[in-house]
Amino acid sequence: ISAQYDYFRDKFKNNESMLLLAGSFSKPLGKLMTGIGASLTNFIKSESVDSVNNTVIRANHWFSKRTSEWKLIVGFNAFIDIMDKTKTYIFPKAVLQLNFIEEIIIPYFGIDGHLDINSYQYIAAENPFITPGLSVKNSRNRFITYAGLKGNLSPRSTFRFDATYSSVYNMHFFVNDTLNNDYENQFTVVYDDVELIKYRGEISIDFSEKFNIILKGNYYNYVMSDEEKAWHEPEYDIDLGCSYNLRNKILVDFNLITIGNRYAKSYDESVDYIKLDPVVDLNLGVEYRYSRILSIFVNLYNIISSEHYIWNQYPSHRFNFLAGLTYKL
């Protein structure tokens, strides 16, 4: 059983309160395991954000069975979305995992579905340059199916590859706001029903207890219903991370991030869209643990000082750093 409360406010006095109550329960049932879960999330927003508050009730029920060769989970997710109207959604949920060769090769398959709650706090964190007080509808992942392989290449290396198909209703995309701002340097959203195919790969290698590398990548294929492009969403992203621990005194983290082409919507009739070039970002972090309670760190961001745009008209910071210390009481 858990409870959570958040209060969010921006500099323009738009605010939102969130109360979350949740609980889950599971027990053996013969040769099966069964479980239930439920949550209630209530958002109270200032009228400048939305004149109607939002309450989402979620419930799920599942059964599972496991053997040395396979694992199966079946159940459902149910959502009641209470806003200006009350809408109820029920999504099937199933996962089948096979263990072919003692966890060396593990195929898995599944179906799912859920409701994405687009709170004001979530949207402002996703894009800090939104038009103040922007209200965004919840998105419904009507159907999700996936299949993949995971396992171990060696005692010190793991892998995971999968493909996911999602049918999403009311997915939001950020576009420059041409109605409320003359400079068009704030963002509103447009909605579209989308079919998204996502390919994901991940390889992790532990060369020793002190040194490891992880490489992750995603490729996205958006099939839009109305909009020409999936505005500001990347075609792919790749993340290469390395970490080194020297005698548990000096910790070094290296991170190379690449984000593929993105497109911004153009309101100029002579231009179909604005292409945002790929992003290459190189970061380095070093921490020195002076003692168990005191450490000193420095994080270097965008070391190559490249100029790139995550959002149209907003160039990122070039080289910047953060230095400080941590102290544990």
C-alpha positions in Angstrom: 0.0 0.0 0.0 1.4 3.4 -0.9 0.4 7.1 -1.1 2.0 10.0 -2.9 1.3 13.7 -3.1 2.8 16.2 -5.6 2.4 19.9 -5.9 3.6 21.6 -9.0 3.6 25.3 -9.8 5.2 27.4 -12.6 6.4 31.1 -12.4 3.0 32.1 -14.0 1.1 30.7 -11.0 -0.4 27.8 -12.9 -0.5 24.9 -10.5 -1.5 21.3 -10.1 -1.9 19.0 -7.1 -1.7 15.2 -7.5 -2.8 12.6 -5.0 -2.0 8.9 -5.7 -3.3 6.0 -3.6 -2.2 2.5 -4.7 -2.1 -1.0 -3.4 -1.5 -4.6 -4.6 -1.9 -8.1 -3.3 -0.8 -11.5 -4.5 -1.0 -15.1 -3.2 -0.5 -18.7 -4.4 -3.6 -20.4 -5.8 -2.9 -24.0 -6.2 -0.1 -24.3 -8.8 -0.8 -20.7 -9.9 0.0 -17.3 -8.5 -2.7 -14.6 -8.7 -2.7 -10.9 -7.9 -4.7 -7.8 -8.0 -3.8 -4.1 -8.0 -5.6 -0.9 -7.9 -4.8 2.8 -7.8 -6.6 6.2 -7.7 -4.9 9.3 -9.0 -6.6 12.6 -8.6 -5.4 15.8 -10.2 -6.7 19.2 -9.1 -5.6 22.0 -11.5 -5.9 25.7 -11.4 -8.5 27.1 -13.8 -5.7 28.7 -15.8 -4.6 25.1 -16.7 -8.0 23.4 -17.0 -11.5 24.2 -15.7 -12.1 20.4 -15.2 -10.1 18.2 -12.8 -9.0 14.7 -13.8 -9.4 11.5 -11.8 -8.0 8.2 -13.1 -8.9 4.8 -11.4 -6.8 1.8 -12.4 -7.3 -1.9 -11.6 -5.5 -5.0 -12.8 -5.9 -8.7 -12.2 -3.5 -11.4 -13.3 -2.6 -15.1 -13.0 0.8 -16.6 -13.6 2.5 -20.0 -13.8 6.2 -20.8 -13.9 8.1 -23.9 -14.8 11.8 -24.5 -15.5 11.0 -24.1 -19.2 8.5 -21.3 -19.4 6.6 -18.6 -17.6 3.1 -17.3 -18.5 1.2 -14.3 -17.2 -2.4 -13.5 -18.2 -4.7 -10.8 -17.0 -6.1 -7.4 -17.8 -5.7 -3.7 -17.1 -8.8 -1.5 -16.6 -8.9 2.3 -16.4 -11.7 4.7 -15.6 -10.8 8.2 -16.9 -13.0 10.8 -15.2 -12.8 14.3 -16.6 -15.6 16.2 -18.4 -16.8 12.8 -19.4 -16.3 9.4 -17.8 -14.6 6.8 -20.1 -13.8 3.2 -19.2 -11.1 1.2 -21.0 -10.1 -2.5 -20.6 -6.9 -3.8 -22.1 -5.8 -7.5 -22.2 -2.4 -8.3 -20.8 -0.4 -11.5 -21.4 3.3 -12.4 -21.4 4.9 -15.7 -22.4 8.6 -16.3 -21.7 10.4 -19.4 -22.8 13.7 -20.7 -21.4 15.4 -22.6 -24.1 19.0 -23.1 -22.9 19.3 -22.3 -19.2 18.8 -18.6 -19.6 21.3 -18.3 -22.5 18.4 -17.7 -25.0 15.0 -16.6 -23.7 12.3 -15.7 -26.3 9.4 -13.7 -25.0 6.1 -12.4 -26.4 3.4 -10.2 -25.0 0.3 -8.1 -25.5 -0.6 -5.0 -23.3 -2.4 -1.7 -23.3 -2.6 1.3 -20.9 -3.6 4.9 -20.5 -0.9 7.6 -20.4 -1.8 10.4 -17.9 -0.5 13.7 -19.4 -0.5 15.8 -16.3 0.7 19.4 -16.4 3.8 18.5 -14.4 4.7 15.7 -16.8 4.2 17.8 -19.9 6.2 20.7 -18.5 9.1 18.3 -17.6 8.9 16.8 -21.1 9.1 20.2 -22.8 10.0 23.2 -20.5 9.1 25.7 -23.3 5.4 25.0 -23.5 2.8 27.8 -23.5 2.2 28.4 -19.8 -0.9 26.6 -18.6 -1.0 24.1 -21.5 -3.5 21.3 -20.9 -2.9 18.0 -22.7 -5.4 15.2 -23.2 -4.6 11.7 -21.9 -3.3 9.2 -24.5 -4.6 5.7 -24.9 -2.4 2.9 -25.9 -5.2 0.8 -27.4 -3.1 -2.2 -28.3 0.5 -3.1 -27.7 2.2 -6.3 -28.9 5.9 -7.2 -28.7 8.3 -10.1 -29.2 12.0 -10.4 -28.5 15.0 -12.3 -27.4 17.1 -11.8 -24.3 19.8 -13.8 -22.5 23.5 -14.2 -21.9 26.3 -14.1 -24.5 28.8 -15.2 -21.8 29.0 -15.1 -18.0 29.8 -11.4 -18.2 27.6 -10.2 -21.0 23.9 -9.9 -21.6 21.7 -8.9 -24.6 18.2 -8.0 -25.4 16.5 -7.4 -28.7 12.8 -6.8 -29.3 10.2 -5.2 -31.6 7.0 -3.5 -30.4 3.9 -2.5 -32.3 1.6 0.1 -30.6 -1.7 1.6 -31.7 -2.0 4.9 -29.9 -5.0 7.2 -29.8 -4.5 10.9 -29.0 -0.7 10.9 -29.0 0.5 14.4 -28.6 3.2 16.2 -30.5 4.8 19.5 -29.8 4.5 22.3 -32.4 5.4 26.0 -32.2 2.5 28.1 -30.9 1.5 30.6 -33.6 -1.7 31.9 -31.9 -0.6 32.9 -28.4 2.9 34.2 -29.0 4.1 36.5 -31.8 7.7 35.1 -31.6 6.4 31.5 -32.0 9.0 30.5 -29.3 6.6 28.5 -27.1 5.0 25.2 -27.8 1.5 23.8 -27.9 0.4 20.3 -29.0 -1.4 18.6 -31.9 -2.9 15.2 -31.6 -2.9 12.2 -33.9 -3.8 8.6 -33.9 -0.6 6.7 -34.5 0.8 3.3 -35.3 4.3 3.0 -33.9 6.8 0.2 -34.6 9.8 0.4 -32.3 12.9 -1.8 -32.6 15.2 -1.9 -29.5 18.6 -3.5 -28.9 20.8 -3.6 -25.8 24.2 -5.3 -25.1 26.0 -5.1 -21.7 29.5 -6.3 -21.1 31.2 -6.5 -17.7 34.9 -6.7 -18.4 35.5 -6.9 -14.7 33.9 -5.9 -11.5 35.3 -2.5 -12.0 34.7 -1.8 -15.7 31.6 -2.3 -17.8 30.1 -1.0 -21.1 26.4 -0.9 -22.1 25.2 0.0 -25.6 21.5 0.7 -26.2 19.6 1.8 -29.3 16.1 2.4 -30.5 14.6 2.8 -34.0 11.1 4.4 -34.4 8.7 4.1 -37.3 5.6 6.3 -37.0 2.6 5.8 -39.2 0.5 9.0 -38.9 -3.2 9.4 -39.5 -3.3 13.2 -40.2 -0.1 14.9 -39.4 2.8 14.8 -42.0 5.5 13.9 -39.4 5.8 12.8 -35.8 6.9 16.3 -34.8 10.0 16.5 -32.6 10.2 12.7 -32.2 13.6 11.2 -33.3 14.0 8.5 -36.0 16.5 6.7 -33.7 18.6 7.2 -30.6 21.8 5.4 -29.5 23.3 5.5 -26.0 26.8 4.2 -25.3 27.8 4.2 -21.6 31.0 3.2 -19.8 31.7 3.1 -16.1 34.9 2.5 -14.2 35.4 2.0 -10.4 38.9 2.4 -9.1 39.1 0.8 -5.6 35.7 2.3 -4.8 37.4 5.7 -4.4 37.3 7.1 -8.0 34.2 6.5 -10.1 34.3 7.5 -13.8 31.2 7.6 -16.1 31.4 8.2 -19.8 28.3 8.7 -22.0 27.9 9.2 -25.7 24.3 10.0 -26.9 23.2 10.2 -30.5 19.7 11.3 -31.5 18.5 11.0 -35.1 16.7 13.5 -37.4 13.6 15.2 -36.0 11.1 17.4 -37.8 9.3 20.6 -36.7 6.0 21.7 -38.2 6.3 24.7 -40.4 3.5 27.2 -40.9 5.2 28.7 -43.9 3.3 27.6 -47.0 6.5 27.5 -49.0 8.1 25.0 -46.6 6.7 21.6 -45.8 8.6 21.1 -42.5 11.8 22.1 -40.7 14.4 19.4 -40.4 16.4 19.3 -37.1 19.8 17.7 -37.6 21.0 14.7 -35.5 22.4 15.4 -32.1 25.8 14.1 -30.8 26.3 14.7 -27.1 29.4 13.6 -25.2 29.4 13.7 -21.3 31.9 12.7 -18.6 31.4 12.4 -14.9 34.1 11.9 -12.2 33.4 11.3 -8.5 36.0 11.0 -5.7 34.9 9.4 -2.6 36.9 10.9 0.2 35.2 8.9 2.8 31.9 7.0 3.3 30.0 10.2 4.0 31.9 12.8 1.8 32.5 12.8 -1.9 33.4 15.4 -4.5 32.2 15.2 -8.1 32.4 17.1 -11.4 30.2 16.4 -14.4 31.2 17.7 -17.9 28.3 18.0 -20.4 28.6 18.4 -24.2 32.3 18.2 -24.1 32.7 18.7 -27.9 30.6 21.9 -27.6 28.3 21.0 -30.4 25.3 23.2 -31.3 22.2 21.2 -31.7 18.4 21.7 -31.3 16.2 19.4 -29.3 13.3 21.8 -29.8 12.8 24.1 -32.8 14.3 27.6 -32.2 16.0 26.5 -28.9 19.7 25.7 -29.3 21.1 23.5 -26.5 23.8 24.6 -24.1 27.2 24.1 -25.5 30.0 22.9 -23.1 28.8 23.2 -19.5 29.7 21.6 -16.2 28.4 20.9 -12.7 30.7 20.5 -9.8 30.0 19.9 -6.1 30.1 17.6 -3.1 27.8 15.2 -1.4 27.6 14.6 2.3 25.6 11.8 4.0 24.3 12.4 7.5 
